[in-house]
Amino acid sequence: MFVTARAFAVHIFTALGAALGLLALIFATGGHWAAMFFTLGLALIVDGVDGPMARRFKVQEVLPRWSGEGLDFVVDFITYVFVPAYAIAASGYLPELLAIPLACVIVITGALYFADGNMKTGDNYFRGFPAVWNLVAFYLFVLEPEPWVAAVAVVALAGLTFAPMRFVHPLRVRQWRILNIALMAAWAVLAFVAVATDFTPGPYVVAALGAIGLYFLIAGLLRRATEQT
C-alpha cells in the first residue's frame, strides 16, 4: 500500500507542473511577467526532478495504469509551449499584426513536436528545435529585440522544429555533460537575477545569458559523428 501511494504521489508531483502553468498564465494575463517566469521556473524544477523520482521508485512498474510519459507531455506542453505562446503574443515584442498568428504557429508546431515519437536520438539529443518556447519568451524579455527580429526568430525556430538538426539535452547527453550542467547551473543563477530585477539585470548578465543561450542553440552541431542517430 505504501509503495503504491508513494508512486501515485510522484504522479501528483508531476501534475503539479500543470497547476504551476495555470498560475503562470494568471500572472501573465495581469502583466506580471517576472512572477510568470518565476512560476515557470518552478515548473522547470518539477520537470527536472520528477523523472529521477519516478525511476527511483519504479513508478511505471507499480502503477502501469497511468502513463508518466503521457502526463509529462501534457504538463510540458502547458509550461513549455502554451503559456509562453500567450506571453510572446501579449508581450509587445512582436509586430502587432503578427502576434496572434505567430502564437498560433507556436502552439501548432509545439503540439506536433510533442506528438513525435521520434523526437530524440539514441544518444538523447533532441531532433529539431525541442519546443522550449518558455526560454524563447524569456530571451525576448531579456534582450528586447526589434519586433521584426523577434518575428523572424519565432518563424525560424518554428521551422527548426522539423529540421534534421540536433539540440542538446543538458542532463542526458554524455558529450561534454559536465560543461553542459555547469553552464545550465550558471544560466539558472543568471536567469534568477534577471527575473528578480524585473528584467533589468545589467549588460554583463544579459551578455552572459546571451552567450550561454547561443552555446546551447548550436551545441548540437558539435555532436560527434560516431554517436547514434
N, C-alpha and C positions, 0 to 999 in steps of 0.2 A: 504493500500500500504506500509506504513512504517513497519507494523508488518511482512509482507511478506519479505521485503528487509532485515529486521533485522534477520529473521530466516535463510534466504539464506546466510547472512554474517557469521552465525555460521558454516554452512557447508563449506564455503570458508576457515574459520579459521581452521577447522579440516583438510581440504585438504592441508593446508599449511604444515602439517606434512610430506606429500609426497615430497614436494619441499625441505624441510629440509633433508629428506632422500637422495634425489638426490645430494644435496650439500655435505652431509657427504660422499657419495660414491666417489665423485670427489676428496675430500680431501684424502680419503683412497687410491685411485689409485696413488696419488702422495706421499704416505707415510707420510702424515701429520696427524699422529694418534691423537695427542692432539686436533687438530682442528676438526677431525672427531667426537671424543667423546663429545666435547663441542656442536657441532651441534646436535648430537643425544640427548644430554641433553636438548636442546631447544625443540626438538620434544617430549620429555617426559613431559615437562611443558605444551605444547599444548594438549597432550593427557590427562593430568590431569585436565585441565581447561575446555575443550570443552564440556564434559559431563554435569557438573553443568550448564553451559551456555545454553545448549540445553534444559535441563529440566526447567530452569528458564523462558525461552522464548517460551516453548511449541512448539519446532521446529517440532516434529513429527506430531502434530495436524495441524499446519499451513501449512506445506509442506509435505504431505504424499507421494508425488511422489518420493522424494529422501529418501533413507534409510540411516539414520545417522549411524545405526549399521553396515550396509554393508560398508559404507565409512570408518568407524573407523577400521574395519577389514583389509581393503586394506592398509590403512596407517600404521597400526600396523605391518602388515606382512613385509612391506618395512623397517621400522625402528627397529623392534624387531628381525627380522629374516634375511631378505635378505642382507642388508648392513653388519650386524655383521658377517654373514656367510662368506662374502668376506674378512672381516678384519681378521677373525680367520684363514682362509686359507692362507692369504698373510702375516700374522704376523711373521711367522717363529717359532711359539711356538708349532707347531705340527710336527711330523715326516714328512719329505718331501714327501714320497710316499703316505702318508695318508691324506695330507692336502686337496686336492681337493675331494677325496671320502667322507671324513667326512663333508666337507662343503655341499656336495650334500645330505648327511644324514640330516643335519640341516635343509635345505630348504624343504625337503620332509616331515619330521616329523612336522616341523613348519606349513606347508600348511595344513596337515591333522588335526593338532590341531585347527587351526582357522576355519576349516570346521565342527568341532564337535559342534553340537547344545546342547550338554550336558556337556560343559566344566566347568560349575560352579555348585556348590551345592546350595540348597535353602538358605543357610546362607552365601553365597558369597565367599566360599572357591573355589580355582581352583581345578579341578580334574586332577591330573597328573601335571608334570612339565609344567608351563604355557608359554613355548617357549620364555622366556626372554633372548634370546641369546645376546642381547646388553650388559646385565650385565655379562654374561659369558665371552664375549670378554673383557670387562673392567677388570675383575679379572685376566684374563690371562696376560694382560699388567701390572697390579699392582703386581701380585705375581711371575710372570716369572717362572713358573714351568718347570720341565724337560719335553721334548717333549712327552715321553711316558705317563707321569702323565696327561698331557693335553689331550692326545688322549683318555685315559681311562675315564677322566671326561666327555668329549664330548659324548662318547658312552653311559656312564651311564645315563646322563641327557636326551639324546635322547630316551633311553629305558624308563625312568621315565615319558616321555610324555604320555605313555599309561598305566601307573601303577595305581592301586587303592590307591593312596596316595594323601593327601590334602596339598595344599600350600596356604599360607595366602595372601589375598588381603589387603595390609596395610591400605587402607582407608575405605573399606566396611565391613570387618569382625568386628563384635561387640566385640568379646572376646579380651580383652587387647588392645582395639583400641587406647587408649591414649599412651600406651607404644609403640605400633607399629608406630604411627605417629611421636612420639618423636624420635625413632630410625631412621625412614626414613629421618627426617629432619637432624639429625646428620650425617647420611650417605651422604646426598646431599652436606653438607658442606665439609666433608672429601673427597668426590669424586671430588669436585671442586678443592680442594687443590692438589690432585693427578694429575689432568689434567693440572692445572696451572703450576705445577713444572715439566711437561713433564714426569710424572710417576717416579719421584724421591722424594717422599714426606717425606721420613724418616721412620724408623721402627715403631714408635708409631702410625702414621697414617695408615700404612699398617696393623698393628696388629688390630687396631680398625675397619678398613674396613673388615678385615677377620672375626672378631668376630660378627659384625652385619650381614654380609652375611651368616654366619653359623646359626645364630639365625633364619633368615627368611627361610633358607633352611629346617630347622627341626621344625619350629613353628607349622606347620600343624599337626605334630604328637601329639601335646598337645591339640588338639581340643577336646572339651567336647563331650562325647559320646551321650549326650542328644540333641545335635544340629542336624539340619536337614541333611539328606544325599543327 
